[in-house]
């Protein structure tokens, strides 16, 4: 692969390697094995957008894992098991249209939104049958509408879940 080397002033062949590095994310140190491109001629490290984007995802997911947040792939797995697209899941949770897309691409969610996403996991949520029934009727819904529907369908009031989520 060729890339522009600032030191050499032109496109040069690169050496691709993996290196263990320490990064600080929100004042938390994480150790990650990242992909590094170096100029084959002079050894200078080379910036490559695709490589850096992939490294950023690894770094942010390492942070999420270390502090106990869902990783990007875990969020995607939950969404797919629910049979939702990104926009529908955002709507279900009353989040912005592109929020789930950003989380799946590496942006870091806050603890409250992380807990909200955890509540709809089909493999451990007693809410799943009610969510699924409601989603079958209306594929693009808001979480508020879902909660109103679920409360009507359930003997128990389940709105305490939202109120009890740790901040």
N, C-alpha and C positions, 0 to 999 in steps of 0.2 A: 504494500500500500504506500502511495506517495502522499505527502502532506507538506504544507509550507513551513519551512524552518526559518524563524526570525533571525537566528544567528547566521545562517548561510545565505539568507536573502532569496531563496528560491525553493521550488518543490524538490523534496528529496525522499528517497526511500526511508521507510520507518522500521524500527524494531518495536514489536509489540510484546510487552511483558506484563506480568502480574506482580504487584508489590503490596505488602502489608503496610498500611499507614494509619496513623491516628488522626482523627478529626474531632473538632469540638462543635457540637450542635446544641444550641440553647443551653450552653454551659455544661454540657454532658459530653465526656470524651467517649468516642466509639472507635474501635479498631476494625478496619475493613480491608479486604483484599480488593484492590482496584486495578483497572486496566490502565497502563501507562504507555504512551507512544514516545519514542525518542528518535531523533535524527540518526540515521545510520552513519552519516559522514562525521558529524561533530559531537553527537551524544546529547545534544540539547533536548529537553523535554518539549514536546509539541502539543499544542492545544488542538483538539478535534471535538466539534460540537456533539456528535453522536456518542462518542466515547465518554465525554464529560456528563452528558445527560444520563447515560447508563450508570456511571459512577455515582451521580447524585442520588439516584433511586436506591442504590445499595447502601449509601451512607445514611439516608433518611430512614430506610427500613431498619437498619441496625440501631438507630436511635429509638425508633418506635418500639422495637423488640426490647431494648434495654429498659425503657421506662414503662413497659406494659401496655402499649397501644397496639391496636390491630395493624399489621403490616399492609402494604398495598395489595399484595396477592391474597391476603386473608379477606380484605374488603371485597375484592373481586370475586372470590370464592363464595362469600355470603350472597352477593348480588346474583350470581349465576344460579346458585341453588334455589333462590327465591324466584327464578325465572323472570328477572327484571332487567331492563336496560338501564344505563346510567341515569338517564333523565327521570325514568319512573321511580327509581330508588330515591333520587333526590326529592322528588315530589312526595313520595310516601313519608319521608322524614321531615318535610317542610324545609328543605335546604334549597340553596340556589341551584339553578338548572345544571351548572357545570361542577358543582362541589364534589360529587362522587368521582367524576372524571379526574379532577385534580388529585383527590386522595389516592386513586388507583395509579396515578402517574408519579406519585412520590411526595406530594404536599403533605404536611403534617397536620393532622386533625387535633382539635383540643380534646381534653378528657371527656367533656360533656357529650360532644358529638360521637366520640368513640363509644361511650356507653350506650348511646341511642342506637347506633349501628348494631351493637352486641344484642340488644333486645329483640331484634328481628331475625336473629340466626335461626334457621329452621331446625337445626339439629340439637338445639338446647332451649328453645323458647316455647313456653306453653301458649304463647300468642300465635304461633304459626298456623294452626288450623283456621283461626279467625281471620288472620291476615290473608291467607290463601283464598278463603271463601270470598272475602271482600274484593280482592284483586281480580278474581275471575269475573266479577261483575263490572269492575271499573279499573282498567289497567293503569290509568294515570290518576293517582289520588294524592291527597295530602294526608300527612300523618294525623292532623287534627280531625279530619273526616273519618279516618280509620278508627281513631280512638272513640269517637262518638258512636260509630257502628259497633265496635267491640263491646262498649259498655252496655248497649242495648241488647246484645246477643248473650252477654254473660251474666250469671247470677251475681258474680263478684264485680265490684268496681275495680278496674285495673288502671285507672288514671294515676294511682299512687306511684306507679312505676316511673312516670315522668317526673313527678314531684320529688321522688326519693333518690333520683340519680345524683351521685356525688359530682360536685363541680370541679 
